[in-house]
Amino acid sequence: MNKLLNIGWRNNKVLTGITVLLILVTAFVSIFLSLMIAQNQAISKETKRLREVTNGVLMRMNSTRTQFANVVHHFESVPEQEACAPRHIKKMQEFNIAGFFLQAVAHVKDNRIVCSSIAEVFDGASLGNPSRIEPDGTRLYANLKVSDWQNHHLVVMEKAGWAIVLVPSHAIEALGSTDVSVAIFGIQEHKLYTSRGEIAPEWLKTYQGKQALTFIDKERHMLVYMAPNKLNLTGVVAAIPLKDIHDDLVSFIQILIPLAMLVGVSLGGIFIYMQRTRYSTKSAILKGLAKNEFYLEYQPIINLENKRCVGAEALIRWRTPDNTFISPDTFIPAAEASGVICQITQRVFELVAKDMHTALNMHKHFHVGINISSHDIRSGALMPMIENLKKSTGAKGNQILIEVTERGFLDDEAALTTIKNIRECGVMVAIDDFGTGYSSLSYLTKFQLDYLKIDKTFVDSVGTDAVTSHVAFHIIEMAKTLQLGMVAEGVETEEQAKILQERGVQYVQGWLFSKSLKRKDFYAYLDKHT
């Protein structure tokens, strides 16, 4: 009997040991697989980020190529003896203003700039020998230096005697993601044209072009993404350190191994808890609308000439009953993704009618700007909301400004019809956050617009040496050429206001004059500034 008990005890002990071992193995295998999946997802996410950065640079390069082709096509039939005639110089300047990344348009003869759109800077400049001659006869000069660009080397693209001048670093300096290293290089000659951050020469030497390439440089601990342009002559490389990803994974291991058993036991309970307490963004927004948790603030729009308040931009805000403020940067994209942005727009119109009735009636030259989304343009409900606003407040059409971001113009047919209907009823239309997309110029020429709102990103650079300061001035010149009114957003300093006014900007909004205000505070501000 004792012998049997001992055997049973030993069998139970073995079974318990095997069970514990299986639990541990299962837990560790699960953790290992989770870490592998997490690492792959992290790499995939960062690769997507690098691809977006690279594609952004390539789009700018392709845009520049298109502008260059337009310049050559326009001027190639001009006789040599007439190349520098005043009318052709004027046309060069028009091309210069229209091209975001063009520093100059020029006529070249015997590797020397004969005349250009900026005579005092480039006329007479020697280009030396071309760095590359492309199959279609385009010559690339990569070593031009002029006094106005001491800290940048310039690139000249020339064909049939006509050229554009550009700063290659501008294609990467205006990008976000400052932790990403990025560069533009020649694929055939493996030559680096411009770069930001750490770029290894070995990456360029091994790349043959033709298609995108992703790899990990284990020696430098970098994730690298490379892609060619359409001609397969110039490439873009973007890279980011893997250190942060690996550090997170190591910390994850150190936490999970001691808690492996707890994680296994708790997994079911956590899953049930998450299912029961799952938060629905759509439901939360609709509930907030039903309980009147949304309200408006108004940011004054100021006439720079007389410093008077001539209007206001209506800005939607959300504060929950427990006094939690939810940023528009959070709930607006969520509302668009969940399909309830049109309900928010309707609430904005309702609140504007309630809040601004007095201002619109007392000040006939006062207007209210209302932001709409691409969903509103397609919904068919926008025109009735505008008509109801005019009827309920007695506002004239020119007292209402509908602000559309560049995304709102993506569906050309719907946007053209809607913008036409809005303007036919006397209401003004503005393109908002102008310059932050890649197709902005086409919107200005295709759609009937009244105002152009210069994004804060470019206003911030005014009065500095940042590359985007040149972009801001190009935007202003285009608006003046197309006879559009201009509103500069995010003006925070007297110097910015002065420079913008000197450049021809009529209206501004920003903290230099006032932050966004609730209804009562806005009326007090309006009384003092009309």
C-alpha positions as CSV (number, residue, x, y, z in Angstrom):
1,M,0.0,0.0,0.0
2,N,2.8,2.4,1.0
3,K,4.5,1.6,-2.3
4,L,1.4,2.4,-4.3
5,L,0.9,5.7,-2.4
6,N,4.5,6.6,-3.1
7,I,4.0,5.9,-6.8
8,G,0.8,7.9,-6.9
9,W,2.4,10.8,-5.1
10,R,5.3,10.7,-7.5
11,N,2.9,10.6,-10.5
12,N,0.9,13.6,-9.1
13,K,4.2,15.4,-8.6
14,V,5.3,14.6,-12.2
15,L,1.8,15.6,-13.5
16,T,1.9,18.8,-11.6
17,G,5.4,19.5,-12.8
18,I,4.4,18.8,-16.4
19,T,1.4,21.0,-16.0
20,V,3.4,23.9,-14.6
21,L,6.0,23.4,-17.3
22,L,3.4,23.4,-20.0
23,I,1.8,26.6,-18.6
24,L,5.2,28.2,-18.4
25,V,6.2,27.1,-21.9
26,T,2.8,28.2,-23.3
27,A,3.2,31.6,-21.5
28,F,6.7,32.1,-22.8
29,V,5.8,31.0,-26.3
30,S,2.9,33.3,-26.3
31,I,5.0,36.2,-25.1
32,F,7.7,35.4,-27.7
33,L,5.2,35.3,-30.5
34,S,3.6,38.5,-29.3
35,L,7.0,40.2,-29.2
36,M,7.7,38.9,-32.7
37,I,4.4,40.3,-34.0
38,A,4.9,43.5,-32.1
39,Q,8.4,43.9,-33.6
40,N,7.1,43.2,-37.1
41,Q,4.2,45.7,-36.6
42,A,6.6,48.3,-35.3
43,I,8.9,47.9,-38.3
44,S,5.9,47.9,-40.7
45,K,4.6,51.1,-39.1
46,E,8.0,52.8,-39.3
47,T,8.4,51.6,-42.9
48,K,5.1,53.1,-43.8
49,R,6.2,56.3,-42.1
50,L,9.5,56.3,-44.1
51,R,7.6,55.6,-47.3
52,E,5.3,58.6,-46.7
53,V,8.3,60.9,-46.1
54,T,10.0,59.5,-49.2
55,N,6.9,59.8,-51.4
56,G,6.5,63.4,-50.2
57,V,10.0,64.3,-51.4
58,L,9.4,62.5,-54.7
59,M,6.1,64.3,-55.2
60,R,7.9,67.6,-54.8
61,M,10.7,66.5,-57.1
62,N,8.1,65.4,-59.7
63,S,6.3,68.7,-59.3
64,T,9.6,70.5,-60.0
65,R,10.2,68.3,-63.1
66,T,6.8,69.2,-64.4
67,Q,7.5,72.9,-63.9
68,F,10.8,72.6,-65.6
69,A,9.1,70.8,-68.6
70,N,6.6,73.7,-68.8
71,V,9.4,76.3,-68.8
72,V,11.3,74.5,-71.6
73,H,8.1,73.9,-73.6
74,H,7.2,77.6,-73.4
75,F,10.6,79.0,-74.3
76,E,12.3,76.5,-76.6
77,S,10.9,78.1,-79.8
78,V,12.2,81.6,-78.7
79,P,15.1,82.8,-81.0
80,E,18.4,83.3,-79.2
81,Q,18.6,87.0,-80.0
82,E,15.2,87.5,-78.3
83,A,15.7,85.3,-75.3
84,C,16.4,88.1,-72.9
85,A,13.7,90.5,-74.2
86,P,11.6,92.2,-71.4
87,R,8.5,90.2,-72.3
88,H,10.4,86.9,-71.9
89,I,12.0,88.1,-68.6
90,K,8.5,88.9,-67.3
91,K,7.3,85.4,-68.3
92,M,10.3,83.9,-66.5
93,Q,9.2,85.8,-63.4
94,E,5.6,84.5,-63.7
95,F,6.9,80.9,-63.9
96,N,9.2,81.7,-60.9
97,I,6.3,82.9,-58.7
98,A,4.0,80.0,-59.7
99,G,6.6,77.4,-58.8
100,F,6.8,76.6,-55.1
101,F,10.4,75.3,-55.1
102,L,11.8,77.4,-58.0
103,Q,14.4,80.0,-57.0
104,A,14.8,81.4,-60.5
105,V,14.1,80.7,-64.2
106,A,17.0,81.5,-66.5
107,H,18.3,81.4,-70.1
108,V,21.7,79.6,-70.4
109,K,24.3,79.8,-73.1
110,D,27.8,78.3,-73.0
111,N,27.4,77.1,-69.4
112,R,26.6,80.6,-68.2
113,I,23.4,82.3,-67.1
114,V,22.7,85.1,-69.6
115,C,19.5,86.4,-68.1
116,S,17.1,85.3,-65.4
117,S,14.0,86.1,-63.4
118,I,16.2,87.5,-60.6
119,A,18.8,89.5,-62.6
120,E,20.7,90.9,-59.6
121,V,21.4,87.5,-58.2
122,F,21.9,85.1,-61.1
123,D,22.7,87.0,-64.3
124,G,26.2,86.2,-65.4
125,A,26.7,83.3,-63.1
126,S,29.1,80.6,-64.4
127,L,27.7,77.0,-64.1
128,G,30.9,75.1,-65.0
129,N,30.5,71.6,-66.5
130,P,27.3,69.7,-66.0
131,S,27.3,67.0,-63.4
132,R,25.0,64.8,-65.4
133,I,23.5,64.8,-68.9
134,E,20.2,62.9,-69.1
135,P,19.0,60.8,-72.1
136,D,16.6,63.6,-73.2
137,G,19.4,66.2,-73.2
138,T,18.7,67.7,-69.8
139,R,21.9,69.0,-68.2
140,L,22.2,69.0,-64.4
141,Y,24.6,71.5,-62.8
142,A,24.9,70.6,-59.1
143,N,27.6,73.1,-57.8
144,L,26.2,76.6,-58.3
145,K,27.1,79.0,-55.5
146,V,25.7,82.6,-55.1
147,S,26.0,85.1,-52.3
148,D,22.3,85.1,-51.4
149,W,22.5,81.3,-50.7
150,Q,25.7,81.0,-48.8
151,N,24.5,78.1,-46.8
152,H,22.9,76.2,-49.7
153,H,24.3,74.8,-52.9
154,L,22.0,75.3,-55.8
155,V,21.1,72.9,-58.6
156,V,20.4,74.1,-62.2
157,M,18.4,72.0,-64.6
158,E,18.8,73.1,-68.2
159,K,17.6,72.0,-71.6
160,A,17.6,73.7,-75.0
161,G,19.1,76.8,-73.3
162,W,16.3,77.2,-70.7
163,A,16.8,76.4,-67.0
164,I,15.4,76.5,-63.6
165,V,17.3,77.1,-60.4
166,L,16.4,75.2,-57.2
167,V,17.7,74.5,-53.7
168,P,17.6,70.7,-53.4
169,S,17.6,70.9,-49.6
170,H,14.2,72.7,-49.7
171,A,12.6,69.4,-50.8
172,I,13.5,67.9,-47.4
173,E,13.8,70.9,-45.0
174,A,10.0,71.7,-45.1
175,L,9.2,68.1,-44.1
176,G,8.0,67.1,-40.6
177,S,9.4,64.1,-38.8
178,T,12.7,65.7,-37.8
179,D,13.9,62.4,-36.3
180,V,14.0,60.9,-39.8
181,S,17.2,61.1,-41.8
182,V,16.5,61.8,-45.4
183,A,18.5,62.5,-48.5
184,I,18.3,63.0,-52.3
185,F,21.0,61.3,-54.4
186,G,22.0,60.4,-58.0
187,I,21.4,56.7,-58.6
188,Q,23.9,56.1,-61.4
189,E,26.8,58.2,-59.9
190,H,25.9,57.4,-56.3
191,K,26.3,61.1,-55.5
192,L,24.6,62.8,-52.5
193,Y,22.9,66.0,-53.5
194,T,21.4,67.0,-50.2
195,S,20.8,65.4,-46.9
196,R,19.4,65.8,-43.3
197,G,20.6,63.5,-40.5
198,E,22.8,60.4,-40.8
199,I,23.1,58.9,-44.3
200,A,25.6,56.1,-44.9
201,P,27.4,56.2,-48.3
202,E,27.2,52.4,-48.5
203,W,23.4,52.6,-48.8
204,L,23.8,54.7,-52.0
205,K,26.5,52.4,-53.5
206,T,24.4,49.3,-53.2
207,Y,21.2,50.8,-54.6
208,Q,20.4,50.1,-58.3
209,G,17.1,51.9,-58.5
210,K,14.1,50.7,-60.5
211,Q,12.0,49.8,-57.4
212,A,11.7,50.7,-53.7
213,L,14.0,48.9,-51.3
214,T,13.6,48.4,-47.5
215,F,16.3,46.9,-45.3
216,I,17.8,47.1,-41.8
217,D,21.4,48.2,-41.4
218,K,22.4,46.1,-38.4
219,E,25.8,47.8,-38.0
220,R,24.2,51.3,-37.7
221,H,21.0,49.9,-36.2
222,M,18.9,51.8,-38.7
223,L,15.7,51.0,-40.7
224,V,16.2,52.3,-44.3
225,Y,13.8,52.9,-47.1
226,M,14.9,53.9,-50.7
227,A,12.9,54.7,-53.8
228,P,13.7,56.2,-57.3
229,N,12.0,58.9,-59.2
230,K,10.1,58.2,-62.4
231,L,13.2,58.6,-64.6
232,N,15.2,56.2,-62.3
233,L,18.0,58.8,-62.2
234,T,17.5,60.3,-58.8
235,G,16.6,58.5,-55.6
236,V,15.4,59.4,-52.1
237,V,16.5,57.6,-49.0
238,A,14.9,57.9,-45.6
239,A,16.1,56.2,-42.4
240,I,15.2,56.0,-38.7
241,P,17.0,54.4,-35.7
242,L,15.7,51.2,-34.3
243,K,16.9,51.9,-30.8
244,D,13.6,53.0,-29.4
245,I,11.8,50.0,-30.8
246,H,14.3,47.6,-29.3
247,D,14.4,49.4,-26.0
248,D,10.6,49.1,-25.8
249,L,10.8,45.4,-26.5
250,V,13.5,44.7,-23.9
251,S,11.4,46.5,-21.3
252,F,8.4,44.5,-22.4
253,I,10.3,41.3,-21.8
254,Q,11.5,42.3,-18.4
255,I,8.0,43.1,-17.3
256,L,6.2,40.1,-18.9
257,I,8.4,37.2,-17.9
258,P,7.8,37.6,-14.1
259,L,4.2,38.2,-14.8
260,A,3.7,35.4,-17.4
261,M,1.4,33.3,-15.2
262,L,-0.6,36.3,-14.1
263,V,-1.0,37.4,-17.7
264,G,-2.3,34.0,-18.7
265,V,-4.8,33.8,-15.9
266,S,-6.0,37.4,-16.3
267,L,-6.3,37.3,-20.1
268,G,-9.9,36.0,-20.2
269,G,-11.0,38.5,-17.5
270,I,-9.4,41.4,-19.2
271,F,-11.0,40.4,-22.6
272,I,-14.4,40.3,-21.0
273,Y,-13.9,43.6,-19.2
274,M,-12.8,45.3,-22.4
275,Q,-15.7,44.0,-24.3
276,R,-18.2,45.2,-21.6
277,T,-16.5,48.6,-21.3
278,R,-15.7,49.1,-25.0
279,Y,-15.9,52.8,-25.8
280,S,-17.8,53.9,-28.9
281,T,-16.5,57.1,-30.3
282,K,-19.6,57.6,-32.5
283,S,-22.0,57.0,-29.6
284,A,-20.0,59.4,-27.4
285,I,-20.1,62.2,-30.0
286,L,-23.9,61.7,-30.6
287,K,-24.5,61.7,-26.9
288,G,-22.5,64.9,-26.5
289,L,-24.5,66.6,-29.2
290,A,-27.7,65.4,-27.6
291,K,-26.6,66.8,-24.2
292,N,-25.4,70.1,-25.6
293,E,-21.8,69.5,-24.6
294,F,-20.5,71.2,-27.8
295,Y,-20.1,75.0,-27.9
296,L,-18.4,77.6,-30.1
297,E,-15.5,80.0,-29.5
298,Y,-14.8,82.8,-31.9
299,Q,-11.4,84.0,-33.0
300,P,-11.4,87.6,-34.2
301,I,-10.3,88.5,-37.7
302,I,-8.4,91.8,-37.9
303,N,-8.0,94.3,-40.7
304,L,-4.3,95.1,-40.6
305,E,-4.8,98.6,-41.9
306,N,-7.0,99.9,-39.1
307,K,-6.7,97.1,-36.5
308,R,-10.5,96.7,-36.5
309,C,-12.3,93.4,-36.0
310,V,-14.1,92.6,-39.3
311,G,-15.1,89.1,-38.6
312,A,-14.6,85.9,-36.6
313,E,-13.9,82.2,-37.3
314,A,-16.3,79.9,-35.5
315,L,-14.4,77.1,-33.7
316,I,-16.2,74.1,-32.3
317,R,-15.3,73.0,-28.8
318,W,-16.3,70.0,-26.6
319,R,-16.3,69.8,-22.8
320,T,-17.8,66.8,-21.1
321,P,-20.0,66.9,-17.9
322,D,-16.9,66.0,-15.8
323,N,-15.2,69.1,-17.1
324,T,-12.9,67.2,-19.5
325,F,-11.9,69.2,-22.5
326,I,-11.6,67.1,-25.7
327,S,-9.4,68.7,-28.3
328,P,-10.8,69.3,-31.8
329,D,-7.6,67.6,-33.1
330,T,-8.9,64.5,-31.5
331,F,-12.7,64.5,-32.0
332,I,-12.9,66.0,-35.5
333,P,-10.8,63.2,-37.2
334,A,-12.8,60.7,-35.1
335,A,-16.1,62.2,-36.2
336,E,-15.0,62.1,-39.9
337,A,-13.9,58.4,-39.5
338,S,-17.1,57.4,-37.8
339,G,-19.5,59.3,-40.1
340,V,-20.9,61.9,-37.7
341,I,-19.0,65.0,-38.9
342,C,-22.1,66.3,-40.7
343,Q,-24.0,66.3,-37.4
344,I,-21.2,68.4,-35.9
345,T,-21.4,70.8,-38.8
346,Q,-25.1,71.2,-38.4
347,R,-24.6,72.0,-34.7
348,V,-22.0,74.7,-35.7
349,F,-24.6,76.4,-38.0
350,E,-27.2,76.2,-35.2
351,L,-24.9,77.8,-32.7
352,V,-23.7,80.5,-35.1
353,A,-27.3,81.5,-35.7
354,K,-27.9,81.7,-32.0
355,D,-24.6,83.4,-31.0
356,M,-24.0,85.8,-33.9
357,H,-27.5,87.1,-34.6
358,T,-26.8,90.4,-32.9
359,A,-23.3,90.9,-34.4
360,L,-24.5,90.1,-38.0
361,N,-27.3,92.6,-37.7
362,M,-25.5,95.5,-35.9
363,H,-22.3,95.3,-38.1
364,K,-23.2,95.0,-41.8
365,H,-19.5,94.5,-42.8
366,F,-18.9,91.8,-40.2
367,H,-18.7,88.2,-41.3
368,V,-18.5,84.8,-39.7
369,G,-16.2,82.0,-41.0
370,I,-17.6,78.4,-40.8
371,N,-15.4,75.4,-41.4
372,I,-16.9,72.5,-43.4
373,S,-15.5,69.0,-44.3
374,S,-15.4,67.0,-47.5
375,H,-18.3,65.0,-46.1
376,D,-20.4,68.2,-45.9
377,I,-19.7,68.9,-49.6
378,R,-21.0,65.5,-50.6
379,S,-23.9,65.3,-48.2
380,G,-26.3,67.6,-50.0
381,A,-27.3,69.2,-46.7
382,L,-24.9,72.2,-46.8
383,M,-27.0,74.5,-49.0
384,P,-30.2,74.2,-46.8
385,M,-28.0,74.9,-43.7
386,I,-26.6,78.1,-45.3
387,E,-30.1,79.3,-46.4
388,N,-31.5,78.6,-42.9
389,L,-28.6,80.6,-41.3
390,K,-29.2,83.6,-43.6
391,K,-33.0,83.4,-43.0
392,S,-32.8,83.0,-39.2
393,T,-30.2,85.8,-38.7
394,G,-31.0,88.2,-41.5
395,A,-27.4,88.0,-42.6
396,K,-26.4,89.0,-46.1
397,G,-24.4,86.5,-48.2
398,N,-21.2,88.4,-47.8
399,Q,-21.4,88.1,-44.1
400,I,-20.9,84.3,-44.2
401,L,-17.5,82.8,-45.2
402,I,-17.4,79.0,-45.8
403,E,-13.9,77.7,-45.2
404,V,-13.0,74.5,-47.0
405,T,-9.7,72.6,-46.5
406,E,-7.8,71.2,-49.5
407,R,-9.3,67.7,-48.7
408,G,-12.7,69.1,-49.5
409,F,-11.7,69.7,-53.1
410,L,-10.6,66.1,-53.7
411,D,-13.9,65.1,-55.3
412,D,-13.7,67.6,-58.1
413,E,-17.2,67.2,-59.5
414,A,-19.1,67.4,-56.2
415,A,-16.8,70.3,-55.0
416,L,-17.2,72.3,-58.2
417,T,-21.0,72.0,-58.0
418,T,-21.2,72.9,-54.3
419,I,-18.8,75.8,-54.5
420,K,-20.7,77.2,-57.5
421,N,-24.0,76.9,-55.6
422,I,-22.6,78.6,-52.5
423,R,-21.2,81.6,-54.4
424,E,-24.4,82.0,-56.4
425,C,-26.3,82.6,-53.2
426,G,-23.9,85.4,-52.4
427,V,-21.9,83.5,-49.7
428,M,-18.1,83.8,-49.8
429,V,-15.7,80.8,-50.0
430,A,-12.1,80.4,-48.7
431,I,-9.6,77.7,-49.0
432,D,-8.3,76.9,-45.5
433,D,-4.8,75.8,-44.4
434,F,-3.5,76.6,-47.9
435,G,-0.1,75.2,-48.8
436,T,-0.1,72.1,-46.6
437,G,-1.1,69.7,-49.4
438,Y,0.5,68.9,-52.8
439,S,-2.1,70.1,-55.3
440,S,-2.9,73.5,-53.9
441,L,-2.1,75.5,-57.1
442,S,-4.6,73.6,-59.2
443,Y,-7.4,74.3,-56.7
444,L,-6.7,78.1,-57.0
445,T,-7.1,78.0,-60.8
446,K,-10.0,75.5,-61.0
447,F,-12.4,76.7,-58.3
448,Q,-14.1,80.0,-57.8
449,L,-12.8,81.3,-54.5
450,D,-12.9,84.6,-52.6
451,Y,-10.2,84.2,-49.9
452,L,-7.1,82.2,-49.3
453,K,-6.1,81.5,-45.7
454,I,-2.4,81.1,-45.2
455,D,-1.6,78.3,-42.8
456,K,0.1,79.0,-39.5
457,T,3.0,76.6,-40.5
458,F,4.1,79.2,-43.0
459,V,3.2,82.3,-40.9
460,D,5.5,81.0,-38.1
461,S,8.5,81.2,-40.5
462,V,7.9,84.8,-41.7
463,G,10.8,87.0,-40.5
464,T,13.1,83.9,-40.0
465,D,15.6,82.1,-42.2
466,A,13.4,79.0,-42.5
467,V,12.9,77.7,-46.0
468,T,9.1,78.0,-45.5
469,S,9.4,81.8,-45.3
470,H,10.0,81.8,-49.1
471,V,6.9,79.5,-49.5
472,A,4.7,82.0,-47.6
473,F,5.8,84.8,-49.9
474,H,5.1,82.7,-53.0
475,I,1.6,82.0,-51.7
476,I,1.0,85.7,-51.2
477,E,2.2,86.5,-54.7
478,M,-0.1,83.9,-56.2
479,A,-3.1,85.2,-54.3
480,K,-2.4,88.7,-55.5
481,T,-2.1,87.5,-59.1
482,L,-5.4,85.7,-58.8
483,Q,-7.0,88.7,-57.0
484,L,-7.9,86.7,-53.9
485,G,-8.3,88.2,-50.5
486,M,-5.9,86.8,-47.9
487,V,-6.2,85.9,-44.2
488,A,-3.0,84.9,-42.4
489,E,-3.6,82.4,-39.5
490,G,-1.6,82.2,-36.3
491,V,0.0,85.6,-36.2
492,E,1.8,86.0,-32.9
493,T,4.3,88.8,-33.3
494,E,4.3,92.4,-34.4
495,E,7.1,91.6,-36.8
496,Q,5.0,88.9,-38.5
497,A,2.1,91.4,-38.8
498,K,4.3,94.1,-40.2
499,I,6.0,91.9,-42.9
500,L,2.6,90.4,-43.9
501,Q,1.1,93.8,-44.3
502,E,4.0,95.0,-46.4
503,R,3.6,92.0,-48.6
504,G,-0.1,92.8,-49.2
505,V,-1.9,90.6,-46.7
506,Q,-5.1,92.4,-45.6
507,Y,-6.5,90.3,-42.8
508,V,-5.0,88.3,-39.9
509,Q,-6.0,86.2,-36.9
510,G,-3.9,85.0,-34.1
511,W,-2.8,85.5,-30.5
512,L,-1.1,88.8,-31.3
513,F,-4.6,90.3,-31.3
514,S,-6.7,87.7,-29.5
515,K,-7.1,84.1,-28.7
516,S,-10.5,82.4,-29.5
517,L,-13.2,83.7,-27.2
518,K,-16.5,82.5,-25.9
519,R,-19.6,84.4,-27.0
520,K,-19.8,87.0,-24.2
521,D,-16.1,87.7,-24.3
522,F,-16.1,88.0,-28.0
523,Y,-18.9,90.6,-28.0
524,A,-16.9,92.7,-25.4
525,Y,-13.9,92.4,-27.7
526,L,-16.0,93.4,-30.8
527,D,-17.4,96.5,-29.1
528,K,-13.8,97.7,-28.4
529,H,-12.5,97.0,-31.9
530,T,-15.1,98.1,-34.4
